Amino acid sequence: MINYTYRCTICSAAYEIRPEYTVCPQCAPDQQADQPLHGILEVELHGSAGGRFNIGELLPIEAEYFPPIPVGNTPLWEPRRLRALTGLNNLFIKDDGANPTSSFKDRASFLVSAAANKFGIGEITLASTGNAGSSMAGIGAAAGQHINLFLPESAPPAKLVQALQYGARVFRVNGNYDKAYDLSLDYTGRKGGMNRNTAYNPLTIEGKKTVSLELFGQLGRAPDVVFVSVGDGCILAGVYKGFRDLVQLGYISEVPKIVGVQAETSDALYRAFHSGVFENIPTSTVADSICVDVPRNGAHALSMLKGYGGEMITVSDREIIEAQSELSRTTGLFTEPAGAAAYAGLKTAAPGLEPESVVVVLSTGNGLKDTGSAALGLEVPEHCIDTVDEIE
């Protein structure tokens, strides 16, 4: 039997899992401007799984509250051509673009939606570069919940249209993701409802841990290395949380090595990993899903990386686009730039990996969410032909 509480990652204070608790009320007053969130709450497990492995029983919200939409259980690809290309004989790709809204973010939205349902909350607000917003809109549609989305002006059109198609109320923000994040918190403070913002809502990290639980179930063991694209650091922390829970429950003996990958021009966590300091530097990258100035879960993610021997590396936008194209041409998997960033990181690190290591790359979203970026690495035909004779 397992039960759950929140635990502050700074002061270790414990709280009930209730919607009024987001960041730690004791630590939040010490929040500094232009810094990651202070006082992140994590879900803490108490008890034993009794020898059974059931992902649903390792989540803090009961199954009856989840909306009727098939989130998770995404494919684990065994890319033979890519294995030959990289020299890694046990390389796998976890394809989270196969989730209902074509994004990894469905894992967090699914749990947040269930919590809102449990506590009788019908309105959920968030900021997003696109994927989290369209995800929450789609999951919310299945649950009959009203979704308010604050979207930066640079968000890809496909993600805007997707959120609108699901029925979300969308506010386009004259600024970047960080500004959208602040406006969404202001909105919730004034209007009420639940806020789903990354890391601010503890269940976003907890929902994302399910990818690690699934990898254990699919592989029958923990991988040796996992490559994760990083923006806010919430997916990274979720991956760690899942493996930590598996260690705590006795399913595995140790947390695998996690390698976080950022774009060179949006590398706040990479810089903090080496300097210990988070700086608010304006960012831009072709990988919009991981483009943030101040990673809201940065301090928490950094502590996980340091505590478990993880690494951070950066890749250029050119390397991301090339990796996206290479994945498509060798495996048939069309991932968005953020997912391709993780593979670009693998390509950088591959010479230092053992050929027989079990290596997993997380592909976090479908490439159709941002075809404009994908086209940067392609030669799109401009001339229309009338006959086959015109083909050289």
N, C-alpha and C positions, 0 to 999 in steps of 0.2 A: 504494500500500500504506500503510495507516494502522496505527499501534500506539498504545497508551495507557498512561499512568501516572497516579497521583494527584499533585496539586500542592497544597501548603498555601496558602491564601489570605492567610495572615499572614506566614510566614517563607519561603515559596517552596520548602521542602524537598520532594523528590520521593520517592514510594514506589511499590512494586508494587501492582497492584490485587489485593489479597488480603483475605479476610474479617477478619483481625486488625487491619486499619487502618480506623478510623472517623474520629474527629477526630485532628488531628496530634499525635503523641506528644510532640513538643517543645514545642508551644504549649498543649496541654490542661492541664498543671499550673498555668498562669496563669489558669485559669477563675475568675471571680468569681461569687459568689452573686447570684441574681436578675438575671443578665445573659445575653444571647444566647450561644450556643456559641462558644468561642474556638478558632480553628484548624480551621475548616471545610476539608475536602478537596474539591477539584474534579477531575473527570476531564480530563486534558489530552491533546489529539490531537497526534500526530507523523506527518508524512508528507503524502501527497497522495491525493485521491480518484480521480485519474486521469481526470477529466472526467465521470465517471458520477455520477448522483445516486441513491443507494440508501440509504434510512434505516437498514436493518439493518446496513449496513457502516459506519455512523457511530456504532455503539454498541460498548462495550468487552467485551461478552460474545457469544460465537459463537452463531449462530442455532440450532444443534443443541440448546442447553440450555434454550430457551424452552418453557414449557408450551403444550399445544395448546388455546389459547383466543384468540379474535380481538380482541386489544386494538389500539386506534388506528384510523386511517383513518376518523375520525368525520366526519359531514357538515359542510359549510360552507354555511350557509343564506344566501340572498339575500332578505331580508325587505322586499318592495316597499312594504307599508303602513308599516313602520317607517322606511324611507328617506324616504317622503313626510312622515311625522310629524316627523322630526328635521332634515330638510333635507340629509341626508348621502346623496349619490347612490351612493356606493360603500361602504355599510355592510354588514358581514357578521357573522354569529354562528357561532362555532365550537362545535358542540353535543357536548360531551364527556359529556353525560348518555347518549349512545348507546353508550358503552363497555359491556362485559359486565356489570359490577356497577352501571352507571348513574352512574359517577363518573370524573372526571379522574384520581383517584388510582390507577386501574388502570395508568396509564403507569409510575408508580414501582414499583408492586407487581410488574408484569411483569418488569422488569429485576432487581429484588431476588430474585424467585423463580428466575430463570435463573442468577443468581450463586450462590445457595444450591445449586442443582442441580449446577452446575459443580464446586463445592468439596465436594460430598458432605454438605451440611448439610440435615437433614430437619425442623428445628424453627425457626420464625421467631416472634419476639415483637415487639410494638409497643404504643404508646398511640395513642389516636385519639379525636376527638370523634364519630366514627361512620363517615365515608366511607372513610378510610384503612383502618380495621379491617375493615369489610365487604368492601372491595376486596381486601385481603391474604387474607382468608378465602376469597373466591371464586377468586382466582388460585391460592392454595395448594391448594384442593380439586382443581383441574385438574391440578396438579403432584404431588399425593399427599403434600403437606407438612403438618405439624402447626403450627397457628397459635394462639398465645396472645395474647389481646387484653385490654388494660387500658382500660376505658371509663368516663368520668366519669358520675356518677349522672344528669346532666341530658341525656344523649344521647337523641335522639328514638327512640321505641320501634321504629319501622320499621327503623332502622339496627342496633339490637340484635338484632331478630328475623332480619334478613338475615344477620348474622354467624353467629348460631347455626344458621341453616338450612344454611349452608355447612359446618358442622361445627367451627367455631372453639371453643376453650376460652376463655370470657369471664369476666373478673374485673371486677365493677362496683366502682368506686372511690368512696369516701365523700369526694368533693371534685371539683375541676375538672380540666381537661385537663393543666395543669401538674403537678399531683400525680400523675396517671396516668402521665405521661411519666417522672417520677422513679422511680415504682414499677416501671415496665417495665424501666428500666435496671438497677435493683437486682436484678430477677428474672434478667435475662440474665447479670449478673455472678456470680450464684450458681449458676445452672442451665446456663449455656452456650447454644449455638445462635446464630443470627444475629438481630441487632436491626434492625428496619426503621425505627426512629424517624426522623421528618422531620429532614433535615440531618445528624443524627448518622451515618446511613448515607449515604455520598456518592452512592450509586447512586440515591437518591430524587430528587436534583436532576437527575442525568443522564437518568433515565427521563422526567422531565417536559419535558426539552428537545425531545422528539419532537413536541410540539404545534407548535413553531416550524418544524421541518423540514417537517411536513405542510402548514402554511400556505404555505410557500414553494412546495411542490409543487402545491398546489391553485390558488394565485393566479398562479403563474408569475413571481412577484416577491415582495419583502418588502412587508408593509403599511406604511403611513405611521405609524399609531398603533394600539396594542393596549391595551385596557382589561382589567385583571386584578384580581379580588378578592384581598385579602391578609389572611392570618392569621399563620402562622409565617414567611412570606416565601420558602418553598421553591418554590412554583409561580412566583412572580415571578422568582426566580433561575434556575429552569429555562427560562423563556421567554427570558431574557437569554442563557443559555448556548447555546441552540439557534441564535439569531441570531449570536452571536459565532463559533460554529463555522462558520456559513455564510460569514461575512466572512473568517475565516482560510483557508477552502478556496477562496475566490475566487468563490463563487456570487452574493454580493451585495456592495455597496460599503460599506454602513454599517448599524449597528444601528438599527432603528426606534425611535420614541419609545414608551416604556412608561409607562402611567399606572396606578399602584396605587390601589385603592379599599378603604377600611376603613370599618367602622361607627363612628359617633361615639363609641360607648360601649365600643369595643375598638380603640383607635387607637394602639397603642404605636409602630408604625413611622412613622406620620404625625407623631407628636410628636417622635420622634428625628430625622426628616428635617428638621424645623425647628429643633430644639434641639441635636442631636448627642448627646443623652443618652437612655438607655433607663431608664425607671422602672417598677417593678413595682407597677402599680395594678390592683386587682381589676376585672374586666370582665364584661359581660353584653351579649348582643345576640340578636335573633331569628335572626340568621344564625349558627347554632351552628358551622358548619364553619370560620368565621374568627374564633372567639372564643378568644383567648389572652391571658394576662397578660404573659408574656415571650416574644416571638417567637424561637424557637430559632435560626432562620437570619437574625435581624434585622440583625446587623452586616454579614454578607455581602451581604444584599439591599440594605442602605443604601449600601454601597460601589458596587454596580452602578447604583443610581439616580443617585447623584452623578456617577459616572464617565461615564455615557452620557446625561445630560440628561433623566432621567425625572422624573415628578411623583408626588406623593401627594395624594389628596383624601379627604374623609370624607363620608359620607351618613348620614342618620338612619334608625332602624328603620322609621319611617313611610314614608320614601322608598323603602326596600328593598321593603316589602310592596306599595306602589303600583307600583313598577317590575315586580315579579313578576306582578302582575295585568295590567299593560299589555302585557308581553311575551306573556302567554297569549292575551289578547283580540285582539292585532293580528297575531300570527305563528303561533299554534298551538303555541308552544314553552312547555312548563311546566317551569320551572327552579326549583331550590331557592333559598332566600333568598341564599346565598352567591353563586350565579351571577347572581341579580338585582341584587346589590350592584354588580357591574361595569357593568350597564346603567344603574343609578341614577347611577353616576359619569359615564357617557357623557352622560346627560341634563343633568347639571350643566355638563359641559365643552363640549357641542355648539355653543353660540353662538360659541365661540372657534375652532372647527375649520373648515378650508376645505371647502366643499361637495363638491369633487371628490376629497378625500383618501380613500385606501383605509383604512378603519377597521374593526378587528375587535374584537368583544366576546367574551370567553371565558365560555361557559356551562358551569359546572364540575360540575353534578349535576342529576339528575332531581327534579322537584318532589314526586314520590310518596314520596321519602325523608323528607319532613317535612310531612305534610298539616296538622298542627296549626298550624304557622306560617302556611301559605297561607290557612287559614280565617279568620285575623285580618283579612284584607282583603275578606272576602266576607259576604254576607247568606245564611246557610244556612237554608233553609226549616225551620220548626219544626212547622208544622201539616200533618197528613196529611189529604188529601181523600178523599171517597167517590164524588163525582160531579163532572162538569164544571160543573154548575150552581153549585158553590161557588167557582169561579174568578171573581174580580172583573173 
